[in-house]
């Protein structure tokens, strides 16, 4: 399981970006806005780069601004997941685990599984395969819940809303039980309310850069664990993984519906 982290200091850019504050009212972004954003990103010689022409697509009939909002939100979301994944991969590759049980205990009739037992399965990818099916289902349902809450933001990111904005979990009314923490700033340490818009804009740019580096970093680690040549990473001696890294379930979850059929289909390729 991955350890959550909002940012990693190792990814902090060396230059301070000059980003104009975003207005509180809905703003429909254009390709010109993206070009200005990348010019101020603090990454030398890169600038605006769209080799596949995604910004020219009309995704789901959203129009240019709606499509850009969709792409910007997707990049931020994937960057946040990648930052958590990169930190989690490093933590678990070094055998750092919680010292208590993940299942079982005095109130359970089943066998107790310690986090250390999961860690003993091998590298981070093998550790994920070793997570009990019930744990994977809980994670999958939690992801679904977070997605539902995120899509309730108004205005929506395809209709002029701020890409990457996430509504309050504590104030959301349709969650089955109270949640004491927020997703983005669970312990309230960031003091977003006390920041001026220029500071928020700068931190948003830092987050974009961190997320992009983290996406490259986590896929580099996964590729190296599959035996691919990744300069700087394939020499780390990472445990090798022979499973399917893009599959949520593995052979250990064959008791779940449709998983066996999925695995049989995978073996055909």
N, C-alpha and C positions, 0 to 999 in steps of 0.2 A: 504494500500500500504506500502511496506517495505521501510524503510530508508536505503540508501546504506552506507556501511562502509567498508573500506578496511581491517582494523584490529581492534580487541578489546583488549585493554590493560589487561583486566581481564583474557584473555586466555594466556598471555605471559608465556612461560616456565621458570622455575627457573634456568635451566642449559644452558650454552652456548654450542651449538653443534659444533663438529669438522667436517666440511664438506669440502671435497676437491672441488676446483673450477671446474666448468664444462667448457669444451672447447667450443670455438665459432663455431667450425666445427661440423657437425653432429656426434653424438655419439649414437651408438646402445646399449641400456642398457640390462643387463642380470640379472638373479636371483641373482648372486653374487654381482652385483652393488646394488641391493635392500637390500641385507643383510647388506652390509657395510653402506648404508644410514640409516638403522634402528638402527644399533649399535651406530651411532653418533647422534641419534635423541634427546638425553637428557631425555628419558622416562625410569626410572629405571625398571628393571626386565621384560620389555616387549620384546624388540628386534624384529626380523623379525617374522611375524605371518601371516600365510596364511592357515587357517584351511580348507578352501574349495578348495584349490588347483587352484585358479584362474591363478596363474603365470605359471601353466603347460598347460593352454588352448591355442589353436591356434585360436584366435578370427579372424573371417573373412579372414582366410588364411594370416594373417599378419606375421606369424612366431613368435618365442619367443620374439625377441626384439620389433617388431611392436606391439604385444599384450601387453607387459609391458608398452610401450609408451602410448597406448590407455588407459590402466588402470590408469597410473599415471596422465594423463591429466584429466580423468574423476574424480579422487579423488580431484585434485586441484580445478576443476570447481565446484564440489558439495560443497567443503569446503568453497569456496568464497561465494557461494549463501547462505550457512548455516550461515556464519558470518553476512551477511546482514540480513538474516531472524531472527536470534537470537536477534540482536539489535532492529530490527523493531518490533518484538513481544513484547519486554520489553517496547519500546516507546509507542506503541498503547495500551498495557494493562494498562498503567498508564494514558491514556486519553490525551496524548500530540499530538496535531494536528496543521496543518497550519491554520492561522486565516482567510483564504480567501475561495472563492468558488471553487469547483471542476468542476461544470457545471453551465450554465446559465450566467446571468449578463446582462448589458445594451444592448449588441448586440444579445441577444438570446430571442426568443419568448417563450421558455420553462420555466419550473420551476427551480429556482436556488437551487442547492444542495451545501451546505457547507461541508467542511471537518469535522466540528463538527457534522453534521448530520450522516456522516458515522460512526464516533466514538460512537455515541449514540446507534448504533445497538447492541452493546454488546462487547464481547471479540474480540481479533484480528481475529479469524476465522469468526465470524459473521460479522465483519467489511468488510472482503474480499467479502463475499456474498452480502453486501450492495453496493459495488462499481458498478456504472452503467455499463451495457453491453458494451457500447461504450468504456469506460475506460479499461475494460478487453481486448477488442479486440486490442486496441492500445498497451497494455502491451505485448500481445501475438505476435503481428507483430514486436515489438521492439526486443523481444527475438529471433525471427526468423532472423532478420537482424543481430543481434550480433553473432548468430551462423554462418551465412554465412561468415561474415568478419573473424571470428576466424578460420574457416576452410581454409582460403586462406594463412595461414602462411606457409612460405617455409624456410627450409624443414619442411614437415608435421611431427607432433609428432609421427606418426607411421613409419616414415622413417628417424629417427635419429634427428628430431627436438626437441627443448627443451619443455618438458611437461609444460603446464601452460602458455606458451608464447602467448601474444595476440598482433596482428598487430595494427598499428596506425589507429585510427578511422578518424583522421583529414586528413590523406593522402590517405585513401581508395577512389577510383575513382567512384564507382558505387552507392554511397549513393545519394538519390534524392536532398538533400539540404546540405549545409555545416554544419559540426559539430565542434563547437569550443573547445570541451573538449575530452580528452582521457578517455577510460574506466577505466584503472587500476589506473592512477594518474591524475585525471581530472584537478587539479590546479597546477600541476608541482612542488609539494612540496617535492617529494621523492628524486630528484636529482640522478636518476639512472645512468646517464652518468658520474657522478663524483665518483661513487663507484668502488672500486676494486672488483675483482672477488670473493675474500674470503668473503667480506662483503655481496655481493649479495647472495652467497651460504648460508651464515648464515641466512639471512632474508628469503630465500626460505624455509629453514628448520623450522624456526619459523612459517611461514605461514602454512606449513603442519600440525604442531601440533595444531595451532589455529583452523584450519579448521576441524580437527578431533574432537576436543572438541566441536566446534560449532554444528557439525552434531548431536552429542549426545545430546547437550543442546536443540536444537530446537525441536527434536523429543520427548525429555522428556517433554517440555512445551506443545506440541500438545497432547501427550498422557495423561498428567494430565488434560488438558482441555476436554478430552473425558471421564473423570471419572476413568481412570486407576490408579493403585497404582504406583507412581514413588517416591521413597524415596527422601525427600528433596524438592520436587516440588508439590506433591499432597496436601500439607498442606498450600500452598500459597493462597488458596481461589480463584483460577482462575475461571473466568466465564465459565460455562460448555457449550459445543457445541454439538448439536445433528445432524449436517449435515455430509457430506462426505468430510473429509479433503483432500483426494487425487483427488477430482474432481475440475477442473478449473472453470467450470460453475455450477450454482445452479438453483433452481426453479425461481429465479428472472430473469434468462436469457432465459426463456422458449420461448421467441419470436425469438430466433436465430435458424437457421436450425439445425436439428438433436438433439438439446439439450433435447427436450421433450422425444424423443425416448431413449436417454441416461439415463434420469432420470427414465423412466419406467423400463428399464433394471436393474437399481440399486435397485429398490424396490422389485425385484424378489428374492433378496438374503437376 
